[in-house]
Amino acid sequence: MPTVVERAITKQMQADLTPDFAAIKQKQQTTWASGDFAIIGVTLQIVGESLAEAADIRAGERVLDIAAGNGNATLAAARRFADVTSTDYVPDLLEKGRVRALAEGLPVTFRVADAEALPFDGGSFDVALSTFGAMFTPDHTKPAREMLRVVRSGGRIGLANWTPEGFIGQLFKVIGRYLAPPAGLKSPALWGTEAHLSELFGPQATAIRATRKHFNFRFRDAGHWLQIFRDYYGPTHKAFAALDPAGRAALAKDITELLDRMNIAGPSSLVVPSEYLEVVIDRK
């Protein structure tokens, strides 16, 4: 039987491995508010359009876009005449989405909201969508639980999540060699695996349909990609800012090597396919 001291040591070790989700979320919010993700986000619009088709968005349906960023899935659903509510916990990104919707004359409701604590009644929506958004929440169980709560029985949840094996999954592994994630924090890329999605949604789903797809990052060359993502993409922007000059140079070298290795365009341009999982979940 463990002694009092042994029990105390075990308890302390468990506490050390339990992430401080509140602190991590605050740091993540600051990260995504840094740079200007909207510049990256607009290049991903085709993912939102594909997801809207996969989720069979129909005119008049109540659609919630969670962790919407600057609104790719939001606009895709609104173009299909759905009644769309766009949410994110970074107000500036929501404002970028609002400007895009106004430019196209699309009626959309925008609301600041945390994916882990959505301010809506249960069963308020026919469909919930999230493109490369909910997957970055620190506590994976909370956004899954919230999606299941706010979507009505018989409704649908549509997700686009980077896979661990794809380019973005590998990019985060490279960054992780320089800046380790908090102990005990689950990788966002788990959302790009069928097994993890089954754990999160399976008990409340009648079906989970997952399709592996690719988004092609298209840039002039590796240096062009690096400059854009270093300046505007929150995670890489913050990673470079946290390193000393030698660390920044080493990280840039490793990312460039990853880009060159995955480039399918040859020396004249940069086309890097990044695998993601397109998921449609039918709610019980």
Beta strands, then each sheet from edge to edge (+ up, - down):
strand 1: 62-65
strand 2: 83-88
strand 3: 108-112
strand 4: 125-131
strand 5: 151-162
strand 6: 205-219
strand 7: 270-283
sheet 1: 3+ 2+ 1+ 4+ 5+ 7- 6+
end
